[in-house]
């Protein structure tokens, strides 16, 4: 998390389980327009807008966030029958 400029490389969490590398295109307020390589067979990179709080400077930060999230999800899905 932090300030990013156009051209910076960052990471974001996709589908709550995958860390994707992205490139910052622009910023408007707290939203960043990013591009990243899509998993489909498209020739053009995917473009989306994310809040700055969903971007990470290093991959390990995003991995840690996923680990924390998975612990909470597994605890809450125990199901007492």
PyMOL Python script that loads the backbone (N, CA, C, O; Angstrom):
from pymol import cmd

cmd.read_pdbstr("""\
ATOM      1  N   UNK A   1       0.841  -1.175   0.000  1.00  0.00           N
ATOM      2  CA  UNK A   1       0.000   0.000   0.000  1.00  0.00           C
ATOM      3  C   UNK A   1       0.885   1.236   0.000  1.00  0.00           C
ATOM      4  O   UNK A   1       1.980   1.220   0.563  1.00  0.00           O
ATOM      5  N   UNK A   2       0.427   2.279  -0.613  1.00  0.00           N
ATOM      6  CA  UNK A   2       1.198   3.498  -0.645  1.00  0.00           C
ATOM      7  C   UNK A   2       0.919   4.308  -1.893  1.00  0.00           C
ATOM      8  O   UNK A   2      -0.048   4.053  -2.611  1.00  0.00           O
ATOM      9  N   UNK A   3       1.767   5.277  -2.142  1.00  0.00           N
ATOM     10  CA  UNK A   3       1.628   6.127  -3.320  1.00  0.00           C
ATOM     11  C   UNK A   3       2.319   5.480  -4.508  1.00  0.00           C
ATOM     12  O   UNK A   3       3.407   4.920  -4.377  1.00  0.00           O
ATOM     13  N   UNK A   4       1.687   5.562  -5.655  1.00  0.00           N
ATOM     14  CA  UNK A   4       2.252   4.997  -6.874  1.00  0.00           C
ATOM     15  C   UNK A   4       2.197   6.054  -7.974  1.00  0.00           C
ATOM     16  O   UNK A   4       1.331   6.929  -7.970  1.00  0.00           O
ATOM     17  N   UNK A   5       3.118   5.959  -8.895  1.00  0.00           N
ATOM     18  CA  UNK A   5       3.145   6.859 -10.047  1.00  0.00           C
ATOM     19  C   UNK A   5       2.969   6.036 -11.314  1.00  0.00           C
ATOM     20  O   UNK A   5       3.164   4.821 -11.314  1.00  0.00           O
ATOM     21  N   UNK A   6       2.601   6.709 -12.382  1.00  0.00           N
ATOM     22  CA  UNK A   6       2.452   6.026 -13.668  1.00  0.00           C
ATOM     23  C   UNK A   6       3.764   5.332 -14.024  1.00  0.00           C
ATOM     24  O   UNK A   6       4.839   5.925 -13.935  1.00  0.00           O
ATOM     25  N   UNK A   7       3.659   4.083 -14.423  1.00  0.00           N
ATOM     26  CA  UNK A   7       4.832   3.295 -14.780  1.00  0.00           C
ATOM     27  C   UNK A   7       5.343   2.405 -13.668  1.00  0.00           C
ATOM     28  O   UNK A   7       6.114   1.482 -13.929  1.00  0.00           O
ATOM     29  N   UNK A   8       4.929   2.659 -12.416  1.00  0.00           N
ATOM     30  CA  UNK A   8       5.355   1.815 -11.293  1.00  0.00           C
ATOM     31  C   UNK A   8       4.762   0.420 -11.431  1.00  0.00           C
ATOM     32  O   UNK A   8       3.690   0.239 -12.008  1.00  0.00           O
ATOM     33  N   UNK A   9       5.469  -0.549 -10.900  1.00  0.00           N
ATOM     34  CA  UNK A   9       4.972  -1.925 -10.845  1.00  0.00           C
ATOM     35  C   UNK A   9       4.428  -2.158  -9.442  1.00  0.00           C
ATOM     36  O   UNK A   9       5.045  -1.755  -8.456  1.00  0.00           O
ATOM     37  N   UNK A  10       3.274  -2.807  -9.358  1.00  0.00           N
ATOM     38  CA  UNK A  10       2.650  -3.121  -8.073  1.00  0.00           C
ATOM     39  C   UNK A  10       2.032  -4.509  -8.173  1.00  0.00           C
ATOM     40  O   UNK A  10       2.123  -5.167  -9.209  1.00  0.00           O
ATOM     41  N   UNK A  11       1.411  -4.942  -7.097  1.00  0.00           N
ATOM     42  CA  UNK A  11       0.757  -6.246  -7.053  1.00  0.00           C
ATOM     43  C   UNK A  11      -0.628  -6.069  -6.466  1.00  0.00           C
ATOM     44  O   UNK A  11      -0.850  -5.193  -5.631  1.00  0.00           O
ATOM     45  N   UNK A  12      -1.571  -6.912  -6.907  1.00  0.00           N
ATOM     46  CA  UNK A  12      -2.912  -6.897  -6.336  1.00  0.00           C
ATOM     47  C   UNK A  12      -3.408  -8.325  -6.202  1.00  0.00           C
ATOM     48  O   UNK A  12      -2.877  -9.239  -6.834  1.00  0.00           O
ATOM     49  N   UNK A  13      -4.431  -8.511  -5.374  1.00  0.00           N
ATOM     50  CA  UNK A  13      -4.985  -9.838  -5.129  1.00  0.00           C
ATOM     51  C   UNK A  13      -6.194 -10.025  -6.032  1.00  0.00           C
ATOM     52  O   UNK A  13      -7.133  -9.230  -6.010  1.00  0.00           O
ATOM     53  N   UNK A  14      -6.156 -11.075  -6.814  1.00  0.00           N
ATOM     54  CA  UNK A  14      -7.225 -11.387  -7.753  1.00  0.00           C
ATOM     55  C   UNK A  14      -7.982 -12.618  -7.253  1.00  0.00           C
ATOM     56  O   UNK A  14      -7.364 -13.610  -6.866  1.00  0.00           O
ATOM     57  N   UNK A  15      -9.303 -12.559  -7.261  1.00  0.00           N
ATOM     58  CA  UNK A  15     -10.150 -13.695  -6.851  1.00  0.00           C
ATOM     59  C   UNK A  15      -9.868 -14.173  -5.430  1.00  0.00           C
ATOM     60  O   UNK A  15     -10.108 -15.338  -5.113  1.00  0.00           O
ATOM     61  N   UNK A  16      -9.375 -13.309  -4.591  1.00  0.00           N
ATOM     62  CA  UNK A  16      -9.085 -13.605  -3.177  1.00  0.00           C
ATOM     63  C   UNK A  16      -8.005 -14.656  -2.964  1.00  0.00           C
ATOM     64  O   UNK A  16      -7.740 -15.024  -1.819  1.00  0.00           O
ATOM     65  N   UNK A  17      -7.369 -15.156  -4.027  1.00  0.00           N
ATOM     66  CA  UNK A  17      -6.391 -16.221  -3.837  1.00  0.00           C
ATOM     67  C   UNK A  17      -5.120 -16.071  -4.663  1.00  0.00           C
ATOM     68  O   UNK A  17      -4.122 -16.732  -4.374  1.00  0.00           O
ATOM     69  N   UNK A  18      -5.132 -15.214  -5.686  1.00  0.00           N
ATOM     70  CA  UNK A  18      -3.968 -15.106  -6.567  1.00  0.00           C
ATOM     71  C   UNK A  18      -3.379 -13.702  -6.509  1.00  0.00           C
ATOM     72  O   UNK A  18      -4.103 -12.709  -6.447  1.00  0.00           O
ATOM     73  N   UNK A  19      -2.058 -13.641  -6.531  1.00  0.00           N
ATOM     74  CA  UNK A  19      -1.371 -12.354  -6.579  1.00  0.00           C
ATOM     75  C   UNK A  19      -0.979 -12.095  -8.029  1.00  0.00           C
ATOM     76  O   UNK A  19      -0.338 -12.931  -8.665  1.00  0.00           O
ATOM     77  N   UNK A  20      -1.367 -10.937  -8.543  1.00  0.00           N
ATOM     78  CA  UNK A  20      -1.069 -10.561  -9.927  1.00  0.00           C
ATOM     79  C   UNK A  20      -0.152  -9.344  -9.933  1.00  0.00           C
ATOM     80  O   UNK A  20      -0.334  -8.415  -9.146  1.00  0.00           O
ATOM     81  N   UNK A  21       0.817  -9.357 -10.812  1.00  0.00           N
ATOM     82  CA  UNK A  21       1.669  -8.187 -11.014  1.00  0.00           C
ATOM     83  C   UNK A  21       0.948  -7.246 -11.975  1.00  0.00           C
ATOM     84  O   UNK A  21       0.297  -7.691 -12.921  1.00  0.00           O
ATOM     85  N   UNK A  22       1.068  -5.946 -11.726  1.00  0.00           N
ATOM     86  CA  UNK A  22       0.413  -4.977 -12.600  1.00  0.00           C
ATOM     87  C   UNK A  22       1.300  -3.751 -12.790  1.00  0.00           C
ATOM     88  O   UNK A  22       2.302  -3.574 -12.097  1.00  0.00           O
ATOM     89  N   UNK A  23       0.912  -2.920 -13.733  1.00  0.00           N
ATOM     90  CA  UNK A  23       1.624  -1.680 -14.005  1.00  0.00           C
ATOM     91  C   UNK A  23       0.641  -0.530 -13.843  1.00  0.00           C
ATOM     92  O   UNK A  23      -0.469  -0.578 -14.373  1.00  0.00           O
ATOM     93  N   UNK A  24       1.046   0.501 -13.112  1.00  0.00           N
ATOM     94  CA  UNK A  24       0.190   1.660 -12.887  1.00  0.00           C
ATOM     95  C   UNK A  24       0.160   2.500 -14.155  1.00  0.00           C
ATOM     96  O   UNK A  24       1.202   2.832 -14.719  1.00  0.00           O
ATOM     97  N   UNK A  25      -1.057   2.842 -14.599  1.00  0.00           N
ATOM     98  CA  UNK A  25      -1.222   3.683 -15.782  1.00  0.00           C
ATOM     99  C   UNK A  25      -1.480   5.123 -15.365  1.00  0.00           C
ATOM    100  O   UNK A  25      -0.852   6.050 -15.879  1.00  0.00           O
ATOM    101  N   UNK A  26      -2.428   5.308 -14.412  1.00  0.00           N
ATOM    102  CA  UNK A  26      -2.757   6.662 -13.949  1.00  0.00           C
ATOM    103  C   UNK A  26      -3.427   6.586 -12.585  1.00  0.00           C
ATOM    104  O   UNK A  26      -3.763   5.512 -12.087  1.00  0.00           O
ATOM    105  N   UNK A  27      -3.610   7.781 -11.994  1.00  0.00           N
ATOM    106  CA  UNK A  27      -4.247   7.881 -10.689  1.00  0.00           C
ATOM    107  C   UNK A  27      -5.283   8.992 -10.732  1.00  0.00           C
ATOM    108  O   UNK A  27      -5.057  10.041 -11.336  1.00  0.00           O
ATOM    109  N   UNK A  28      -6.422   8.755 -10.086  1.00  0.00           N
ATOM    110  CA  UNK A  28      -7.460   9.767  -9.944  1.00  0.00           C
ATOM    111  C   UNK A  28      -8.024   9.630  -8.538  1.00  0.00           C
ATOM    112  O   UNK A  28      -8.778   8.698  -8.257  1.00  0.00           O
ATOM    113  N   UNK A  29      -7.664  10.550  -7.660  1.00  0.00           N
ATOM    114  CA  UNK A  29      -8.068  10.439  -6.260  1.00  0.00           C
ATOM    115  C   UNK A  29      -7.380   9.243  -5.638  1.00  0.00           C
ATOM    116  O   UNK A  29      -6.155   9.131  -5.683  1.00  0.00           O
ATOM    117  N   UNK A  30      -8.171   8.338  -5.051  1.00  0.00           N
ATOM    118  CA  UNK A  30      -7.610   7.127  -4.449  1.00  0.00           C
ATOM    119  C   UNK A  30      -7.687   5.935  -5.407  1.00  0.00           C
ATOM    120  O   UNK A  30      -7.358   4.814  -5.019  1.00  0.00           O
ATOM    121  N   UNK A  31      -8.112   6.160  -6.636  1.00  0.00           N
ATOM    122  CA  UNK A  31      -8.236   5.074  -7.604  1.00  0.00           C
ATOM    123  C   UNK A  31      -7.076   5.087  -8.587  1.00  0.00           C
ATOM    124  O   UNK A  31      -6.635   6.137  -9.053  1.00  0.00           O
ATOM    125  N   UNK A  32      -6.602   3.896  -8.884  1.00  0.00           N
ATOM    126  CA  UNK A  32      -5.512   3.727  -9.843  1.00  0.00           C
ATOM    127  C   UNK A  32      -6.012   2.910 -11.029  1.00  0.00           C
ATOM    128  O   UNK A  32      -6.713   1.913 -10.851  1.00  0.00           O
ATOM    129  N   UNK A  33      -5.655   3.330 -12.225  1.00  0.00           N
ATOM    130  CA  UNK A  33      -5.914   2.533 -13.415  1.00  0.00           C
ATOM    131  C   UNK A  33      -4.666   1.693 -13.629  1.00  0.00           C
ATOM    132  O   UNK A  33      -3.551   2.210 -13.694  1.00  0.00           O
ATOM    133  N   UNK A  34      -4.880   0.376 -13.737  1.00  0.00           N
ATOM    134  CA  UNK A  34      -3.740  -0.544 -13.878  1.00  0.00           C
ATOM    135  C   UNK A  34      -3.936  -1.438 -15.099  1.00  0.00           C
ATOM    136  O   UNK A  34      -5.055  -1.649 -15.566  1.00  0.00           O
ATOM    137  N   UNK A  35      -2.823  -1.952 -15.600  1.00  0.00           N
ATOM    138  CA  UNK A  35      -2.867  -2.975 -16.646  1.00  0.00           C
ATOM    139  C   UNK A  35      -2.161  -4.211 -16.113  1.00  0.00           C
ATOM    140  O   UNK A  35      -1.224  -4.119 -15.321  1.00  0.00           O
ATOM    141  N   UNK A  36      -2.626  -5.361 -16.561  1.00  0.00           N
ATOM    142  CA  UNK A  36      -1.981  -6.616 -16.168  1.00  0.00           C
ATOM    143  C   UNK A  36      -2.243  -7.651 -17.244  1.00  0.00           C
ATOM    144  O   UNK A  36      -3.159  -7.505 -18.054  1.00  0.00           O
ATOM    145  N   UNK A  37      -1.442  -8.685 -17.246  1.00  0.00           N
ATOM    146  CA  UNK A  37      -1.595  -9.760 -18.224  1.00  0.00           C
ATOM    147  C   UNK A  37      -2.771 -10.634 -17.813  1.00  0.00           C
ATOM    148  O   UNK A  37      -2.786 -11.202 -16.721  1.00  0.00           O
ATOM    149  N   UNK A  38      -3.731 -10.732 -18.680  1.00  0.00           N
ATOM    150  CA  UNK A  38      -4.911 -11.543 -18.438  1.00  0.00           C
ATOM    151  C   UNK A  38      -4.564 -13.015 -18.638  1.00  0.00           C
ATOM    152  O   UNK A  38      -3.641 -13.342 -19.383  1.00  0.00           O
ATOM    153  N   UNK A  39      -5.292 -13.887 -17.983  1.00  0.00           N
ATOM    154  CA  UNK A  39      -5.060 -15.326 -18.112  1.00  0.00           C
ATOM    155  C   UNK A  39      -5.692 -15.916 -19.367  1.00  0.00           C
ATOM    156  O   UNK A  39      -5.440 -17.072 -19.705  1.00  0.00           O
ATOM    157  N   UNK A  40      -6.514 -15.124 -20.062  1.00  0.00           N
ATOM    158  CA  UNK A  40      -7.132 -15.637 -21.290  1.00  0.00           C
ATOM    159  C   UNK A  40      -6.148 -15.516 -22.460  1.00  0.00           C
ATOM    160  O   UNK A  40      -5.034 -15.023 -22.285  1.00  0.00           O
ATOM    161  N   UNK A  41      -6.547 -15.949 -23.611  1.00  0.00           N
ATOM    162  CA  UNK A  41      -5.676 -15.916 -24.790  1.00  0.00           C
ATOM    163  C   UNK A  41      -5.763 -14.589 -25.536  1.00  0.00           C
ATOM    164  O   UNK A  41      -5.569 -14.549 -26.751  1.00  0.00           O
ATOM    165  N   UNK A  42      -6.050 -13.514 -24.826  1.00  0.00           N
ATOM    166  CA  UNK A  42      -6.175 -12.197 -25.443  1.00  0.00           C
ATOM    167  C   UNK A  42      -4.782 -11.647 -25.764  1.00  0.00           C
ATOM    168  O   UNK A  42      -3.797 -11.985 -25.108  1.00  0.00           O
ATOM    169  N   UNK A  43      -4.726 -10.807 -26.772  1.00  0.00           N
ATOM    170  CA  UNK A  43      -3.456 -10.177 -27.117  1.00  0.00           C
ATOM    171  C   UNK A  43      -3.240  -8.890 -26.343  1.00  0.00           C
ATOM    172  O   UNK A  43      -2.099  -8.488 -26.114  1.00  0.00           O
ATOM    173  N   UNK A  44      -4.322  -8.238 -25.936  1.00  0.00           N
ATOM    174  CA  UNK A  44      -4.218  -6.968 -25.210  1.00  0.00           C
ATOM    175  C   UNK A  44      -4.231  -7.225 -23.711  1.00  0.00           C
ATOM    176  O   UNK A  44      -4.919  -8.135 -23.249  1.00  0.00           O
ATOM    177  N   UNK A  45      -3.479  -6.436 -22.938  1.00  0.00           N
ATOM    178  CA  UNK A  45      -3.516  -6.591 -21.482  1.00  0.00           C
ATOM    179  C   UNK A  45      -4.852  -6.110 -20.921  1.00  0.00           C
ATOM    180  O   UNK A  45      -5.506  -5.251 -21.513  1.00  0.00           O
ATOM    181  N   UNK A  46      -5.248  -6.658 -19.795  1.00  0.00           N
ATOM    182  CA  UNK A  46      -6.478  -6.242 -19.128  1.00  0.00           C
ATOM    183  C   UNK A  46      -6.249  -4.905 -18.433  1.00  0.00           C
ATOM    184  O   UNK A  46      -5.142  -4.623 -17.975  1.00  0.00           O
ATOM    185  N   UNK A  47      -7.285  -4.088 -18.355  1.00  0.00           N
ATOM    186  CA  UNK A  47      -7.209  -2.779 -17.704  1.00  0.00           C
ATOM    187  C   UNK A  47      -8.359  -2.682 -16.719  1.00  0.00           C
ATOM    188  O   UNK A  47      -9.513  -2.911 -17.081  1.00  0.00           O
ATOM    189  N   UNK A  48      -8.046  -2.337 -15.456  1.00  0.00           N
ATOM    190  CA  UNK A  48      -9.080  -2.137 -14.435  1.00  0.00           C
ATOM    191  C   UNK A  48      -8.692  -0.967 -13.548  1.00  0.00           C
ATOM    192  O   UNK A  48      -7.570  -0.466 -13.619  1.00  0.00           O
ATOM    193  N   UNK A  49      -9.637  -0.532 -12.703  1.00  0.00           N
ATOM    194  CA  UNK A  49      -9.374   0.517 -11.714  1.00  0.00           C
ATOM    195  C   UNK A  49      -9.531  -0.075 -10.323  1.00  0.00           C
ATOM    196  O   UNK A  49     -10.509  -0.767 -10.039  1.00  0.00           O
ATOM    197  N   UNK A  50      -8.569   0.199  -9.466  1.00  0.00           N
ATOM    198  CA  UNK A  50      -8.599  -0.301  -8.085  1.00  0.00           C
ATOM    199  C   UNK A  50      -8.288   0.824  -7.115  1.00  0.00           C
ATOM    200  O   UNK A  50      -7.591   1.779  -7.455  1.00  0.00           O
ATOM    201  N   UNK A  51      -8.812   0.701  -5.905  1.00  0.00           N
ATOM    202  CA  UNK A  51      -8.421   1.616  -4.827  1.00  0.00           C
ATOM    203  C   UNK A  51      -6.970   1.348  -4.458  1.00  0.00           C
ATOM    204  O   UNK A  51      -6.479   0.228  -4.598  1.00  0.00           O
ATOM    205  N   UNK A  52      -6.297   2.376  -3.989  1.00  0.00           N
ATOM    206  CA  UNK A  52      -4.906   2.235  -3.578  1.00  0.00           C
ATOM    207  C   UNK A  52      -4.714   1.215  -2.475  1.00  0.00           C
ATOM    208  O   UNK A  52      -3.654   0.598  -2.381  1.00  0.00           O
ATOM    209  N   UNK A  53      -5.725   1.029  -1.639  1.00  0.00           N
ATOM    210  CA  UNK A  53      -5.617   0.069  -0.532  1.00  0.00           C
ATOM    211  C   UNK A  53      -5.558  -1.375  -1.019  1.00  0.00           C
ATOM    212  O   UNK A  53      -5.214  -2.268  -0.245  1.00  0.00           O
ATOM    213  N   UNK A  54      -5.887  -1.622  -2.284  1.00  0.00           N
ATOM    214  CA  UNK A  54      -5.843  -2.981  -2.837  1.00  0.00           C
ATOM    215  C   UNK A  54      -4.552  -3.260  -3.593  1.00  0.00           C
ATOM    216  O   UNK A  54      -4.396  -4.326  -4.188  1.00  0.00           O
ATOM    217  N   UNK A  55      -3.621  -2.302  -3.573  1.00  0.00           N
ATOM    218  CA  UNK A  55      -2.345  -2.466  -4.260  1.00  0.00           C
ATOM    219  C   UNK A  55      -1.224  -2.648  -3.243  1.00  0.00           C
ATOM    220  O   UNK A  55      -1.271  -2.083  -2.151  1.00  0.00           O
ATOM    221  N   UNK A  56      -0.228  -3.431  -3.602  1.00  0.00           N
ATOM    222  CA  UNK A  56       0.898  -3.728  -2.721  1.00  0.00           C
ATOM    223  C   UNK A  56       2.201  -3.489  -3.470  1.00  0.00           C
ATOM    224  O   UNK A  56       2.298  -3.761  -4.667  1.00  0.00           O
ATOM    225  N   UNK A  57       3.197  -2.980  -2.760  1.00  0.00           N
ATOM    226  CA  UNK A  57       4.500  -2.679  -3.373  1.00  0.00           C
ATOM    227  C   UNK A  57       5.284  -3.945  -3.700  1.00  0.00           C
ATOM    228  O   UNK A  57       5.961  -4.014  -4.727  1.00  0.00           O
ATOM    229  N   UNK A  58       5.191  -4.950  -2.821  1.00  0.00           N
ATOM    230  CA  UNK A  58       5.933  -6.191  -3.041  1.00  0.00           C
ATOM    231  C   UNK A  58       4.983  -7.388  -2.960  1.00  0.00           C
ATOM    232  O   UNK A  58       3.967  -7.339  -2.266  1.00  0.00           O
ATOM    233  N   UNK A  59       5.319  -8.438  -3.660  1.00  0.00           N
ATOM    234  CA  UNK A  59       4.485  -9.637  -3.742  1.00  0.00           C
ATOM    235  C   UNK A  59       4.273 -10.277  -2.371  1.00  0.00           C
ATOM    236  O   UNK A  59       3.196 -10.805  -2.094  1.00  0.00           O
ATOM    237  N   UNK A  60       5.280 -10.234  -1.524  1.00  0.00           N
ATOM    238  CA  UNK A  60       5.195 -10.872  -0.213  1.00  0.00           C
ATOM    239  C   UNK A  60       4.104 -10.237   0.654  1.00  0.00           C
ATOM    240  O   UNK A  60       3.452 -10.930   1.435  1.00  0.00           O
ATOM    241  N   UNK A  61       3.904  -8.918   0.519  1.00  0.00           N
ATOM    242  CA  UNK A  61       2.831  -8.240   1.266  1.00  0.00           C
ATOM    243  C   UNK A  61       1.477  -8.818   0.878  1.00  0.00           C
ATOM    244  O   UNK A  61       0.652  -9.118   1.741  1.00  0.00           O
ATOM    245  N   UNK A  62       1.253  -8.971  -0.415  1.00  0.00           N
ATOM    246  CA  UNK A  62      -0.016  -9.513  -0.905  1.00  0.00           C
ATOM    247  C   UNK A  62      -0.179 -10.971  -0.471  1.00  0.00           C
ATOM    248  O   UNK A  62      -1.272 -11.376  -0.075  1.00  0.00           O
ATOM    249  N   UNK A  63       0.892 -11.760  -0.542  1.00  0.00           N
ATOM    250  CA  UNK A  63       0.844 -13.160  -0.096  1.00  0.00           C
ATOM    251  C   UNK A  63       0.465 -13.255   1.372  1.00  0.00           C
ATOM    252  O   UNK A  63      -0.314 -14.123   1.764  1.00  0.00           O
ATOM    253  N   UNK A  64       1.014 -12.363   2.179  1.00  0.00           N
ATOM    254  CA  UNK A  64       0.709 -12.358   3.608  1.00  0.00           C
ATOM    255  C   UNK A  64      -0.767 -12.037   3.843  1.00  0.00           C
ATOM    256  O   UNK A  64      -1.400 -12.641   4.709  1.00  0.00           O
ATOM    257  N   UNK A  65      -1.311 -11.104   3.087  1.00  0.00           N
ATOM    258  CA  UNK A  65      -2.718 -10.733   3.210  1.00  0.00           C
ATOM    259  C   UNK A  65      -3.614 -11.923   2.853  1.00  0.00           C
ATOM    260  O   UNK A  65      -4.634 -12.149   3.504  1.00  0.00           O
ATOM    261  N   UNK A  66      -3.238 -12.679   1.825  1.00  0.00           N
ATOM    262  CA  UNK A  66      -4.005 -13.872   1.451  1.00  0.00           C
ATOM    263  C   UNK A  66      -3.961 -14.897   2.579  1.00  0.00           C
ATOM    264  O   UNK A  66      -4.984 -15.491   2.918  1.00  0.00           O
ATOM    265  N   UNK A  67      -2.784 -15.107   3.159  1.00  0.00           N
ATOM    266  CA  UNK A  67      -2.650 -16.070   4.262  1.00  0.00           C
ATOM    267  C   UNK A  67      -3.540 -15.689   5.434  1.00  0.00           C
ATOM    268  O   UNK A  67      -4.196 -16.548   6.023  1.00  0.00           O
ATOM    269  N   UNK A  68      -3.566 -14.403   5.774  1.00  0.00           N
ATOM    270  CA  UNK A  68      -4.417 -13.933   6.875  1.00  0.00           C
ATOM    271  C   UNK A  68      -5.884 -14.161   6.544  1.00  0.00           C
ATOM    272  O   UNK A  68      -6.658 -14.598   7.395  1.00  0.00           O
ATOM    273  N   UNK A  69      -6.261 -13.866   5.312  1.00  0.00           N
ATOM    274  CA  UNK A  69      -7.652 -14.036   4.878  1.00  0.00           C
ATOM    275  C   UNK A  69      -8.058 -15.506   4.928  1.00  0.00           C
ATOM    276  O   UNK A  69      -9.158 -15.826   5.377  1.00  0.00           O
ATOM    277  N   UNK A  70      -7.196 -16.392   4.479  1.00  0.00           N
ATOM    278  CA  UNK A  70      -7.517 -17.813   4.449  1.00  0.00           C
ATOM    279  C   UNK A  70      -7.689 -18.379   5.856  1.00  0.00           C
ATOM    280  O   UNK A  70      -8.526 -19.257   6.065  1.00  0.00           O
ATOM    281  N   UNK A  71      -6.915 -17.895   6.819  1.00  0.00           N
ATOM    282  CA  UNK A  71      -7.071 -18.354   8.207  1.00  0.00           C
ATOM    283  C   UNK A  71      -8.454 -18.003   8.722  1.00  0.00           C
ATOM    284  O   UNK A  71      -9.103 -18.829   9.364  1.00  0.00           O
ATOM    285  N   UNK A  72      -8.914 -16.792   8.450  1.00  0.00           N
ATOM    286  CA  UNK A  72     -10.231 -16.344   8.905  1.00  0.00           C
ATOM    287  C   UNK A  72     -11.326 -17.134   8.211  1.00  0.00           C
ATOM    288  O   UNK A  72     -12.286 -17.549   8.861  1.00  0.00           O
ATOM    289  N   UNK A  73     -11.209 -17.351   6.922  1.00  0.00           N
ATOM    290  CA  UNK A  73     -12.224 -18.100   6.163  1.00  0.00           C
ATOM    291  C   UNK A  73     -12.315 -19.520   6.664  1.00  0.00           C
ATOM    292  O   UNK A  73     -13.421 -20.026   6.853  1.00  0.00           O
ATOM    293  N   UNK A  74     -11.188 -20.187   6.888  1.00  0.00           N
ATOM    294  CA  UNK A  74     -11.232 -21.583   7.345  1.00  0.00           C
ATOM    295  C   UNK A  74     -11.787 -21.687   8.753  1.00  0.00           C
ATOM    296  O   UNK A  74     -12.475 -22.660   9.061  1.00  0.00           O
ATOM    297  N   UNK A  75     -11.516 -20.725   9.613  1.00  0.00           N
ATOM    298  CA  UNK A  75     -12.076 -20.751  10.958  1.00  0.00           C
ATOM    299  C   UNK A  75     -13.588 -20.622  10.915  1.00  0.00           C
ATOM    300  O   UNK A  75     -14.290 -21.335  11.633  1.00  0.00           O
ATOM    301  N   UNK A  76     -14.098 -19.724  10.085  1.00  0.00           N
ATOM    302  CA  UNK A  76     -15.530 -19.458  10.065  1.00  0.00           C
ATOM    303  C   UNK A  76     -16.317 -20.512   9.311  1.00  0.00           C
ATOM    304  O   UNK A  76     -17.542 -20.539   9.423  1.00  0.00           O
ATOM    305  N   UNK A  77     -15.670 -21.384   8.545  1.00  0.00           N
ATOM    306  CA  UNK A  77     -16.372 -22.410   7.760  1.00  0.00           C
ATOM    307  C   UNK A  77     -16.389 -23.777   8.433  1.00  0.00           C
ATOM    308  O   UNK A  77     -16.662 -24.778   7.770  1.00  0.00           O
ATOM    309  N   UNK A  78     -16.111 -23.846   9.695  1.00  0.00           N
ATOM    310  CA  UNK A  78     -16.073 -25.154  10.373  1.00  0.00           C
ATOM    311  C   UNK A  78     -17.442 -25.815  10.397  1.00  0.00           C
ATOM    312  O   UNK A  78     -17.561 -27.008  10.118  1.00  0.00           O
ATOM    313  N   UNK A  79     -18.466 -25.058  10.725  1.00  0.00           N
ATOM    314  CA  UNK A  79     -19.828 -25.588  10.742  1.00  0.00           C
ATOM    315  C   UNK A  79     -20.062 -26.540  11.894  1.00  0.00           C
ATOM    316  O   UNK A  79     -19.550 -27.660  11.891  1.00  0.00           O
ATOM    317  N   UNK A  80     -20.822 -26.114  12.868  1.00  0.00           N
ATOM    318  CA  UNK A  80     -21.184 -26.973  13.996  1.00  0.00           C
ATOM    319  C   UNK A  80     -22.550 -27.589  13.710  1.00  0.00           C
ATOM    320  O   UNK A  80     -23.555 -26.883  13.623  1.00  0.00           O
ATOM    321  N   UNK A  81     -22.574 -28.900  13.565  1.00  0.00           N
ATOM    322  CA  UNK A  81     -23.820 -29.589  13.250  1.00  0.00           C
ATOM    323  C   UNK A  81     -24.364 -30.291  14.441  1.00  0.00           C
ATOM    324  O   UNK A  81     -25.415 -30.926  14.357  1.00  0.00           O
TER     325      UNK A  81
END
""", "prot")
cmd.dss("prot")
cmd.show_as("cartoon", "prot")
cmd.util.cbc("prot")
cmd.orient("prot")
